[in-house]
Structure formats: structure tokens, C-alpha cells
Amino acid sequence: MSIRVQKTFEALFELEEIRGIFREALPTGLNTGEEEAFQKKIADLRAIIADLEAGTGTPKVTKIAGTLDVRSREEQYINIHPIQAAGRLTTEARKALISYGDGYSTCDFCRKPFRLDKISRPGIAEFHADLAKWLNMDQARVVPGARRGFQAVANTLVNKGDSVIVSALAHYTEFLAVENAGGQVREVPLNDKHIVTAEATAQKIEDVKAETGKLPVLVMIDHFDYQYANEHEITGIGKVAHQYNIPFLYNGAYTVGVQPVDGKKIGADFVVGSGHKSMASVAPSGVLAINDEFAPKALRTTAMVGDLTKRKFGIKEVEMLGCTLMGGTLLSMMASFPTVKERVLHWDEEVKKSNYFIDALLRIQESKVLSEYPRKHSLTKIDTTGSFDVVAQTHKRRGFYLSDELTKHGIVGEFAGATRTWKLNTYGLSWDKIHYLADSFTEIAEKYEIKVEKAADKK
């Protein structure tokens, strides 16, 4: 870790220890012992700041609570991890996490009717309304990850033995949501370009109807899948679902928060997004948006009454288990939201960056892109079997040599040891970092005498 990054963390930790003094003190102020401890911490902080400014000193804190490493990959490296890129916290989200990290911090001013989406201080109720409007849906709820959105919808619509249409590239959590509800997934096959088409979806619905005598109860399809990040015929699929009068769930785990999503234009009855994957939020967090037709059922409130106490909890929503995100998860999402709303307007630029890097990679002999190309997303699956893996066959470090070389260049997030097929994500990188990333892969290839075609001029 660079000494300045190290000292930045040490300064932050020192400030947290100072904060701890105030947390232990009486509201009337610090006592003599606490004041002495405060002054000692201030002196220590000044020394850390001096080292930070000068870039000098030695590491003093390398572990948190004696066991946890200080995580500095976002400060020290270019991180191309496939599922981390769009979940990086904004500066405002990090501030919110510091301030609202306590477990039930959202409940400081919880008043009747005692439900998360009704809290007005901080503006959680307003945030829910803004989410629905932003996605052009009628209602929205925050949930502990996209998977809990799938689960809520499946539990609402699916009964034992019911069929649910999913993609042949569907995420495992879609399977689990259907299984949890007692249903059966029926997969739409891919075409030769690994795309789910509207025509294939219609045929699958017909096949299920012919086999079971019943229509599927839900169509649940990813806009961009997690394996190739290919774009599927999502609007056409929505139209097909409605032609059969089947509810349509739009899986936006890789779109909500990085590109514009218009639920009504898509024809979605449900929109599910991932906060920690695509909305610069702390995990686990996500969003479920619903149209008015299905909101009464999906957001139904409990009718159960205790047999002894006769207690009722009628305002609590069954599929939300009452309240969902408390503390830092929700507040980080709220703090990042202004930035997220702005950044989706620049999705085309992110796609350009993705294609710039992939173009550079393809100039390395026998390197291939397995995702659709040109790219329509910043997440890409690549095949370097004919390039970097050739070196791995005789290198003493095998496939890990590539990870070693990337780390030397300040790049992390690749699947360690993978030199055949693997995924990466360029989302959120500046053009300077994109150029550096492309140049680094080229330099590594040339070092190991892998042929590289002449690069085009940079933008």
C-alpha cells in the first residue's frame, strides 16, 4: 500500500477513535480524562496528517480489530472486477455510511405508521417516491438485494407446480426464488448469438401450455445477463408476455443505476435492480418497482391476528417482512442517488470506453470476445486461450502469472489464475484509466512475445 493511502486510512481511523470519545462522554461535555484522551488523539492525528502531506512515515495500522485487512483496492488500483465496478460507493455514500452505520439509524424519527417507506426524517418516504418516478413505475420498495425482489414477486404470484419463464442465462437467484415459492423454471433457449428473443419466448410459452395445460404465471428475463452481458430483446419479450396476459418481471440488476430504465416503456409489471451491483450502494441493497395493477397483491399488508394476544400488525407488508433496509445500506443508496441519476445519462460514454478497451484487447493475437460485439455494456466475457493462456502452459506460475503482471501494473479484479475465459468490467473508469488499462495489457503481451497489431491512435 502506498504510504499516502496508508496514512489516509490511519487518519480516518484516528478520527473514528476521536469520535468514540464523544460517544462515551456525557452530553454536558468531556471530563478530565476524556479531554486528555482527546488531546492525545489530536496530537496523533496531526502527526499522521504531517506524514500524509509529506508522503513519509511507516505503516502503523495494518489490521482492523486485529484480523481484518485494510481494503484499499479502490484507492490503489484500477479494479476491473465484473460485479464490483458499478457498486463502488460515491464520496457522499461513504460519508453517509460513516454517519448512519449504526444498525437502526433509520429509525431515529420513526413515527406512526411505523414502516420504513413512511419515514420522513431522513427523507426515506420521498426517496421511495423518487425511485418509482425515476423508473417510471407506480410504486417502489427498497429490498436486501435484487434476489429479494425476485423472491417477493415469486411469492406473490407463484403457487406449487406453477411454471415461470426465465432465460437460459438466468441468474441462480431467479431459480431459487421460484423454487422457494414451489414453482418450476422453464428456460427460453438462446439463439446462436447467445440472445433471448421475443420469438423464442413466445414459443416457450406455447410449449409450456401444451405440456402442462396451463400458461406460465410469470415471465422473468434479464435485460443484460450476468454471463455474457448480452442485451436481450427485452421490450419484445414484454409485449409477448402481455399478449398472453402473463406478468413480466424486468431483471435490471445490470442496468438500473448505470443506464436509463423506463419501466412502462419496456412494458414491465415489475422492475428489479441491485443497489450493491449497479447503484453505488452498500450490500445488500436493491429496489423493487411495481405497477399499480400488481401493487395491491405484491405489497399486501398482513391480516394475521394472534390467537392469544389478538395482536394485529396490519400496516406491515408481508413480502417486505415489515421493514427492509436499515442503517448504512439504505442511506448509502440515498446518498448516491443524485450521482446515479446523473450518471445513467452518460451510458453511451461508458459503452464507448468498453469498446475502446475491447478493441485494444482484440489486437492481441488470438484474443477473442465471447460477448456480443461491438459491446453494448461495460461487462464483457473474453477468451484469451490463444494468447495469455499459451504463456501459462509453460510459465512456472501457470495462469497466475497474468495476475502477477496485472498487479504490477496496478490492475486488480480479474479472476486470479484465469487465462482462458473470464469476465471484466470497465464501468466508471476515466478515459485516462481506460487508456492505461489497454496499454498495460498490450505491454504484458509484448513482454511475453505475444504478437500485437498496431494500435489505433488514441482519442
Backbone torsions as a table, in degrees:
resi	resn	phi	psi	omega
1	MET	NA	134.9	177.7
2	SER	-63.1	148.9	-174.6
3	ILE	-64.6	-32.9	179.7
4	ARG	-70.8	-38.5	174.5
5	VAL	-65.1	-44.0	178.0
6	GLN	-55.8	-48.2	-177.2
7	LYS	-70.6	-28.5	174.5
8	THR	-62.2	-46.9	177.5
9	PHE	-63.2	-42.5	179.9
10	GLU	-61.7	-37.9	177.4
11	ALA	-65.5	-43.0	177.9
12	LEU	-61.7	-42.8	-179.9
13	PHE	-65.6	-39.1	179.5
14	GLU	-64.1	-40.8	177.2
15	LEU	-63.5	-36.2	177.1
16	GLU	-66.0	-35.8	177.3
17	GLU	-68.7	-36.7	174.1
18	ILE	-63.6	-42.8	176.9
19	ARG	-58.3	-37.9	178.7
20	GLY	-62.0	-32.7	176.9
21	ILE	-62.3	-44.7	179.3
22	PHE	-66.1	-32.6	179.3
23	ARG	-67.8	-28.7	-178.8
24	GLU	-89.2	-16.7	-174.1
25	ALA	-80.5	162.8	173.2
26	LEU	-71.5	156.3	176.6
27	PRO	-60.6	-18.9	-178.3
28	THR	-79.0	-10.3	178.4
29	GLY	127.9	-178.6	-177.1
30	LEU	-80.8	140.7	172.2
31	ASN	-83.9	-177.5	-174.3
32	THR	-60.0	-47.0	-179.5
33	GLY	-64.3	-40.1	179.4
34	GLU	-68.0	-36.2	177.7
35	GLU	-65.7	-40.4	177.5
36	GLU	-62.9	-43.4	178.9
37	ALA	-64.1	-39.0	178.5
38	PHE	-61.1	-48.4	-178.7
39	GLN	-63.7	-36.6	177.8
40	LYS	-64.6	-43.1	179.4
41	LYS	-66.1	-37.8	178.1
42	ILE	-63.3	-41.5	178.0
43	ALA	-64.0	-41.6	178.1
44	ASP	-63.5	-39.3	-180.0
45	LEU	-65.0	-41.3	178.6
46	ARG	-60.3	-40.5	179.7
47	ALA	-65.2	-39.9	178.0
48	ILE	-65.1	-43.0	-179.8
49	ILE	-63.0	-38.8	178.3
50	ALA	-62.5	-43.8	176.8
51	ASP	-64.0	-40.8	179.5
52	LEU	-60.6	-44.6	-178.6
53	GLU	-65.7	-40.9	-175.9
54	ALA	-87.3	-15.4	-175.4
55	GLY	71.2	35.6	-177.3
56	THR	-122.4	-179.0	176.8
57	GLY	97.8	178.6	179.5
58	THR	-124.2	156.3	178.9
59	PRO	-62.8	131.5	178.6
60	LYS	-109.4	-28.5	-178.6
61	VAL	-127.2	113.4	179.1
62	THR	-115.7	-9.4	179.4
63	LYS	-134.8	149.5	172.6
64	ILE	-105.6	128.6	-178.1
65	ALA	57.6	23.3	175.3
66	GLY	80.7	-10.5	-174.9
67	THR	-131.3	-26.8	-174.3
68	LEU	-90.2	128.0	175.2
69	ASP	-69.1	149.6	173.0
70	VAL	-73.7	120.6	-177.6
71	ARG	-87.8	113.3	-174.8
72	SER	-127.8	19.6	-174.4
73	ARG	-65.9	-31.3	-179.5
74	GLU	-76.0	-24.4	178.9
75	GLU	-86.1	-28.1	-171.5
76	GLN	-107.4	-20.6	-171.3
77	TYR	-130.5	168.5	164.0
78	ILE	-91.3	116.2	-174.3
79	ASN	-100.1	114.8	-178.9
80	ILE	-108.7	21.5	-179.8
81	HIS	-57.7	133.6	-172.0
82	PRO	-62.2	-30.4	-176.7
83	ILE	-112.2	5.0	-178.7
84	GLN	-101.9	-20.4	-167.4
85	ALA	-57.2	-51.2	-174.8
86	ALA	-88.1	1.9	176.6
87	GLY	-99.3	-0.3	176.8
88	ARG	-56.7	132.9	-179.6
89	LEU	-71.1	142.6	169.7
90	THR	-72.7	165.8	176.9
91	THR	-58.4	-41.6	-179.5
92	GLU	-65.0	-36.3	178.2
93	ALA	-66.4	-38.2	177.8
94	ARG	-65.3	-37.2	176.0
95	LYS	-64.5	-42.6	-180.0
96	ALA	-63.4	-38.1	179.8
97	LEU	-64.1	-41.2	177.2
98	ILE	-61.4	-42.2	-173.9
99	SER	-80.6	-35.4	-173.0
100	TYR	-116.1	23.1	-176.4
101	GLY	-68.3	-20.7	-179.6
102	ASP	-61.2	146.1	-170.5
103	GLY	-46.7	-57.3	-176.1
104	TYR	-107.9	37.2	-176.4
105	SER	-64.2	-21.6	177.5
106	THR	-72.0	-12.0	-171.7
107	CYS	-101.1	13.4	-179.6
108	ASP	-56.1	-38.4	-176.3
109	PHE	-126.0	37.3	178.1
110	CYS	-74.1	121.6	179.9
111	ARG	-126.0	174.4	176.9
112	LYS	-51.1	136.7	14.0
113	PRO	-92.6	21.7	173.3
114	PHE	57.0	57.2	176.3
115	ARG	-143.6	141.3	-172.2
116	LEU	-52.5	-48.5	-174.6
117	ASP	-73.8	1.9	177.6
118	LYS	-106.1	-5.1	-178.1
119	ILE	-71.5	129.3	-177.7
120	SER	-104.7	-9.6	-179.4
121	ARG	-139.6	103.2	-0.4
122	PRO	-67.2	176.7	-167.4
123	GLY	-77.0	60.0	-177.4
124	ILE	-72.0	-39.3	178.3
125	ALA	-62.2	-44.7	178.4
126	GLU	-63.4	-37.4	178.9
127	PHE	-62.4	-41.5	177.3
128	HIS	-60.8	-43.2	178.7
129	ALA	-65.2	-39.8	179.3
130	ASP	-65.6	-38.5	178.2
131	LEU	-60.0	-47.3	-179.2
132	ALA	-61.4	-44.4	-179.8
133	LYS	-64.4	-42.3	-179.1
134	TRP	-60.8	-37.5	-179.6
135	LEU	-90.6	2.1	-176.5
136	ASN	52.8	50.6	173.6
137	MET	-124.9	176.6	-173.3
138	ASP	-92.6	-36.9	178.2
139	GLN	-140.2	156.3	179.0
140	ALA	-144.0	149.7	173.7
141	ARG	-135.0	147.8	171.7
142	VAL	-89.3	143.1	-175.5
143	VAL	-137.2	161.1	179.3
144	PRO	-76.7	66.6	178.9
145	GLY	97.2	157.8	-179.5
146	ALA	-56.8	-35.5	-178.0
147	ARG	-58.0	-35.2	178.8
148	ARG	-75.0	-23.0	171.7
149	GLY	-68.4	-45.3	176.1
150	PHE	-58.2	-43.8	-177.6
151	GLN	-63.0	-42.7	-179.3
152	ALA	-61.8	-42.4	-179.2
153	VAL	-70.3	-44.4	180.0
154	ALA	-61.5	-42.8	179.4
155	ASN	-66.0	-25.1	179.2
156	THR	-77.6	-41.2	-168.9
157	LEU	-107.1	-23.7	-169.5
158	VAL	-100.8	130.0	173.0
159	ASN	-112.4	171.2	-176.8
160	LYS	-56.2	127.3	177.6
161	GLY	88.1	-9.9	179.9
162	ASP	-67.6	150.3	178.1
163	SER	-98.1	142.1	176.3
164	VAL	-127.7	128.6	179.2
165	ILE	-83.1	125.9	175.1
166	VAL	-132.9	171.6	177.6
167	SER	-80.5	153.4	172.1
168	ALA	-67.6	-6.7	174.4
169	LEU	-112.4	17.7	-175.8
170	ALA	-61.5	147.5	177.6
171	HIS	-70.5	150.2	-176.6
172	TYR	-60.9	-27.9	-179.0
173	THR	-68.6	-24.8	173.9
174	GLU	-68.0	-41.5	175.4
175	PHE	-59.5	-47.8	-176.7
176	LEU	-64.1	-37.3	179.4
177	ALA	-63.0	-42.3	179.5
178	VAL	-68.6	-43.5	179.4
179	GLU	-62.0	-41.3	179.5
180	ASN	-59.8	-32.2	179.9
181	ALA	-87.1	-5.1	178.9
182	GLY	92.1	9.4	-177.8
183	GLY	-92.8	-174.7	178.6
184	GLN	-128.6	130.8	176.4
185	VAL	-81.7	141.9	175.1
186	ARG	-127.3	116.9	-169.1
187	GLU	-90.0	134.2	173.8
188	VAL	-81.4	126.3	-179.7
189	PRO	-69.4	157.9	-179.4
190	LEU	-92.4	155.4	170.5
191	ASN	-83.8	-173.6	-174.7
192	ASP	-70.8	-8.2	176.9
193	LYS	-104.2	13.9	-178.4
194	HIS	60.6	42.7	179.2
195	ILE	-118.4	139.9	171.7
196	VAL	-91.0	121.2	-177.7
197	THR	-102.3	161.8	176.0
198	ALA	-64.8	-38.9	-179.7
199	GLU	-62.4	-44.1	179.4
200	ALA	-66.1	-34.0	177.9
201	THR	-65.8	-44.1	178.3
202	ALA	-61.1	-41.9	179.8
203	GLN	-64.3	-38.7	179.5
204	LYS	-65.5	-39.3	177.1
205	ILE	-61.0	-43.9	178.5
206	GLU	-63.1	-40.6	179.4
207	ASP	-62.4	-43.6	179.4
208	VAL	-64.1	-42.8	179.4
209	LYS	-61.3	-44.1	-179.3
210	ALA	-66.0	-37.0	-176.3
211	GLU	-77.7	-40.5	-172.6
212	THR	-105.1	-16.5	-176.3
213	GLY	81.8	2.9	-178.9
214	LYS	-136.3	150.9	173.4
215	LEU	-75.7	151.9	170.6
216	PRO	-59.2	154.9	-177.8
217	VAL	-96.9	-8.1	-177.6
218	LEU	-159.6	139.7	168.3
219	VAL	-111.4	123.1	-175.3
220	MET	-129.6	105.5	-173.1
221	ILE	-130.2	140.2	176.8
222	ASP	-78.1	139.8	172.4
223	HIS	-68.9	-54.0	170.8
224	PHE	-120.3	127.0	-177.4
225	ASP	-79.2	164.7	-176.1
226	TYR	-85.5	-13.4	-176.4
227	GLN	-88.2	-43.2	179.6
228	TYR	-116.7	-16.7	-171.2
229	ALA	56.7	40.6	173.0
230	ASN	-84.5	149.2	178.8
231	GLU	-89.8	125.9	-178.4
232	HIS	-99.6	163.1	-173.6
233	GLU	-76.2	68.4	-166.6
234	ILE	-69.0	-40.9	-179.9
235	THR	-68.1	-41.8	176.9
236	GLY	-63.9	-38.0	178.6
237	ILE	-65.4	-39.3	176.2
238	GLY	-60.9	-40.4	178.1
239	LYS	-64.3	-41.4	178.6
240	VAL	-61.4	-46.7	179.8
241	ALA	-56.6	-44.0	-178.0
242	HIS	-71.7	-29.7	175.6
243	GLN	-62.6	-29.9	177.6
244	TYR	-96.4	3.7	-179.5
245	ASN	60.6	39.4	178.1
246	ILE	-108.4	131.6	177.0
247	PRO	-59.8	145.3	-176.1
248	PHE	-120.1	122.7	175.8
249	LEU	-103.5	120.5	177.5
250	TYR	-91.1	115.1	177.4
251	ASN	-86.9	103.8	-178.7
252	GLY	-106.9	33.5	-179.1
253	ALA	-58.7	-29.8	180.0
254	TYR	-109.9	16.3	178.9
255	THR	-130.5	-44.9	-178.8
256	VAL	-64.0	112.7	-178.5
257	GLY	109.7	-13.3	178.0
258	VAL	-123.5	-24.0	177.1
259	GLN	-141.4	159.8	-179.1
260	PRO	-61.6	136.8	177.2
261	VAL	-130.9	121.4	179.3
262	ASP	-116.7	99.4	-173.9
263	GLY	-57.8	-44.3	-178.0
264	LYS	-69.9	-37.9	177.5
265	LYS	-64.0	-38.5	178.8
266	ILE	-70.0	-28.4	-176.2
267	GLY	90.9	25.5	-177.1
268	ALA	-83.4	139.0	169.2
269	ASP	-89.2	-27.9	177.0
270	PHE	-137.0	137.5	172.6
271	VAL	-120.0	126.3	179.0
272	VAL	-117.5	132.5	177.0
273	GLY	-131.1	162.8	-179.7
274	SER	-112.2	120.1	178.2
275	GLY	-68.5	-46.7	-175.9
276	HIS	-79.5	-14.2	179.0
277	LYS	-95.7	-33.9	-171.3
278	SER	-140.1	3.6	-176.2
279	MET	-125.8	23.4	174.8
280	ALA	53.1	47.6	-174.2
281	SER	-128.4	158.3	176.9
282	VAL	-69.0	142.5	176.9
283	ALA	-84.0	150.1	-5.3
284	PRO	-92.1	130.5	-180.0
285	SER	-149.8	151.8	179.4
286	GLY	-169.2	-175.0	-178.5
287	VAL	-139.7	141.8	172.8
288	LEU	-124.2	117.6	177.8
289	ALA	-112.8	143.7	-169.3
290	ILE	-137.9	147.1	173.6
291	ASN	-86.3	167.1	-173.4
292	ASP	-64.6	-25.9	-178.7
293	GLU	-63.9	-39.4	-174.7
294	PHE	-103.8	-9.0	-178.2
295	ALA	-58.3	-44.0	-178.8
296	PRO	-58.4	-33.7	-179.3
297	LYS	-84.4	-46.4	-177.4
298	ALA	-68.8	-29.3	-178.7
299	LEU	-110.8	30.3	-178.7
300	ARG	-61.9	148.4	178.6
301	THR	-99.1	155.7	-174.4
302	THR	-65.5	141.3	176.6
303	ALA	-114.2	1.3	-174.6
304	MET	-71.1	146.6	179.3
305	VAL	-128.6	133.9	178.7
306	GLY	-64.9	135.3	-175.5
307	ASP	-71.9	-28.5	178.7
308	LEU	-96.2	-50.2	-174.1
309	THR	-87.0	-16.4	-175.7
310	LYS	60.9	24.0	179.8
311	ARG	-69.6	145.8	177.8
312	LYS	-128.9	144.0	179.3
313	PHE	-130.3	46.2	-168.0
314	GLY	-57.0	-21.9	-178.3
315	ILE	-82.8	-14.4	-175.8
316	LYS	-80.0	132.0	-179.2
317	GLU	-84.3	127.8	-172.0
318	VAL	-60.6	-51.6	-175.2
319	GLU	-70.7	-18.3	176.1
320	MET	-90.0	-5.0	-173.1
321	LEU	51.8	43.5	-178.6
322	GLY	85.8	-102.2	178.9
323	CYS	-107.7	158.6	-174.5
324	THR	-116.6	-83.3	-172.8
325	LEU	-90.6	119.3	177.1
326	MET	-117.0	145.6	173.8
327	GLY	78.3	-142.1	-169.5
328	GLY	-61.8	-30.5	-179.9
329	THR	-59.8	-54.8	-177.4
330	LEU	-67.3	-44.8	-175.9
331	LEU	-67.8	-30.2	175.1
332	SER	-66.5	-39.6	177.6
333	MET	-63.7	-42.4	179.2
334	MET	-65.4	-40.8	-178.2
335	ALA	-68.8	-32.9	179.6
336	SER	-80.8	-16.9	-169.9
337	PHE	-56.2	-44.5	177.5
338	PRO	-57.6	-41.7	178.1
339	THR	-67.0	-41.1	-179.9
340	VAL	-62.3	-44.3	178.9
341	LYS	-60.6	-34.7	179.3
342	GLU	-76.4	-41.4	-172.4
343	ARG	-70.4	-26.9	179.0
344	VAL	-64.7	-21.8	180.0
345	LEU	-73.9	-10.3	-177.6
346	HIS	-114.7	26.3	-179.1
347	TRP	-59.4	-38.2	-179.7
348	ASP	-58.2	-36.5	179.2
349	GLU	-67.3	-38.5	177.8
350	GLU	-64.1	-38.7	178.4
351	VAL	-66.5	-38.7	176.7
352	LYS	-60.6	-42.4	179.0
353	LYS	-63.7	-42.3	178.0
354	SER	-58.6	-47.3	-178.9
355	ASN	-67.5	-34.5	177.1
356	TYR	-59.8	-47.8	-179.1
357	PHE	-66.6	-44.6	-178.9
358	ILE	-62.3	-39.1	176.2
359	ASP	-58.2	-41.9	179.4
360	ALA	-66.5	-40.4	179.4
361	LEU	-63.5	-39.9	-178.1
362	LEU	-68.9	-15.9	175.0
363	ARG	-76.4	-12.5	175.5
364	ILE	-82.5	123.8	-171.2
365	GLN	-46.5	128.8	174.1
366	GLU	67.0	11.3	172.1
367	SER	-81.5	141.1	-175.0
368	LYS	-133.7	158.5	172.2
369	VAL	-110.8	126.8	-178.7
370	LEU	-90.0	-21.1	175.2
371	SER	-76.4	167.5	177.9
372	GLU	-61.9	146.6	-174.0
373	TYR	-142.2	136.8	1.5
374	PRO	-60.0	156.1	-175.8
375	ARG	-71.6	146.3	174.1
376	LYS	-115.0	4.6	-177.6
377	HIS	-146.7	163.5	179.4
378	SER	-85.4	-15.7	175.0
379	LEU	-89.3	132.5	-175.6
380	THR	-143.9	142.2	172.0
381	LYS	-101.3	128.2	-176.6
382	ILE	-122.0	163.7	179.3
383	ASP	-129.3	111.3	179.3
384	THR	-113.9	28.6	178.9
385	THR	-59.6	-38.2	-177.2
386	GLY	-87.1	-0.6	-179.1
387	SER	-123.0	-86.1	-175.1
388	PHE	-67.0	-29.2	179.7
389	ASP	-72.3	-25.4	176.1
390	VAL	-60.4	-41.6	177.4
391	VAL	-66.6	-39.6	-177.4
392	ALA	-60.6	-28.2	-177.2
393	GLN	-62.5	-28.9	-177.7
394	THR	-117.5	-5.9	-178.8
395	HIS	-76.3	141.0	-178.1
396	LYS	-64.0	-23.5	177.9
397	ARG	-93.3	2.9	-177.2
398	ARG	52.0	-136.3	-176.3
399	GLY	-69.0	-16.0	-178.0
400	PHE	-72.6	-11.4	178.2
401	TYR	-61.7	-36.0	-179.1
402	LEU	-66.3	-41.4	175.7
403	SER	-61.1	-40.8	178.1
404	ASP	-59.9	-46.2	-177.9
405	GLU	-66.6	-41.7	179.0
406	LEU	-63.4	-41.9	179.0
407	THR	-61.1	-39.6	177.3
408	LYS	-60.0	-31.4	178.9
409	HIS	-87.6	2.1	179.2
410	GLY	79.3	32.0	-178.6
411	ILE	-122.4	129.7	178.0
412	VAL	-134.8	172.0	175.0
413	GLY	107.8	-10.9	174.8
414	GLU	-71.1	160.8	174.4
415	PHE	-72.1	113.4	-174.9
416	ALA	-56.8	126.5	178.5
417	GLY	88.3	-8.3	-178.0
418	ALA	-84.1	124.3	174.9
419	THR	-132.4	8.4	177.3
420	ARG	-102.5	-91.0	177.3
421	THR	-113.2	131.4	-178.4
422	TRP	-158.8	169.4	-175.0
423	LYS	-119.2	152.3	175.6
424	LEU	-147.7	162.6	-177.3
425	ASN	-139.3	125.6	-178.1
426	THR	-98.5	7.0	-172.7
427	TYR	-57.5	136.1	173.1
428	GLY	82.5	-3.3	179.2
429	LEU	-78.0	141.2	175.9
430	SER	-69.5	164.7	175.7
431	TRP	-60.8	-35.8	177.6
432	ASP	-60.1	-42.0	-179.9
433	LYS	-70.9	-36.7	177.2
434	ILE	-61.3	-46.4	177.9
435	HIS	-61.7	-42.8	179.8
436	TYR	-63.7	-42.0	179.7
437	LEU	-61.1	-48.7	179.4
438	ALA	-61.0	-45.5	-180.0
439	ASP	-62.6	-36.9	-178.1
440	SER	-65.8	-45.2	177.9
441	PHE	-62.1	-38.9	178.1
442	THR	-63.6	-44.5	-179.7
443	GLU	-63.0	-39.8	179.1
444	ILE	-65.6	-42.2	178.3
445	ALA	-60.4	-46.7	-178.3
446	GLU	-65.3	-35.1	178.5
447	LYS	-59.2	-36.6	-178.1
448	TYR	-100.8	19.7	173.1
449	GLU	59.5	37.0	170.7
450	ILE	-90.4	128.4	-175.4
451	LYS	-63.5	135.3	178.4
452	VAL	-127.6	127.7	175.7
453	GLU	-69.5	156.5	-178.8
454	LYS	-62.4	131.1	-177.4
455	ALA	-76.1	146.3	173.8
456	ALA	-71.7	160.0	178.3
457	ASP	-61.1	143.2	177.8
458	LYS	-71.1	158.1	179.4
459	LYS	-73.2	NA	NA
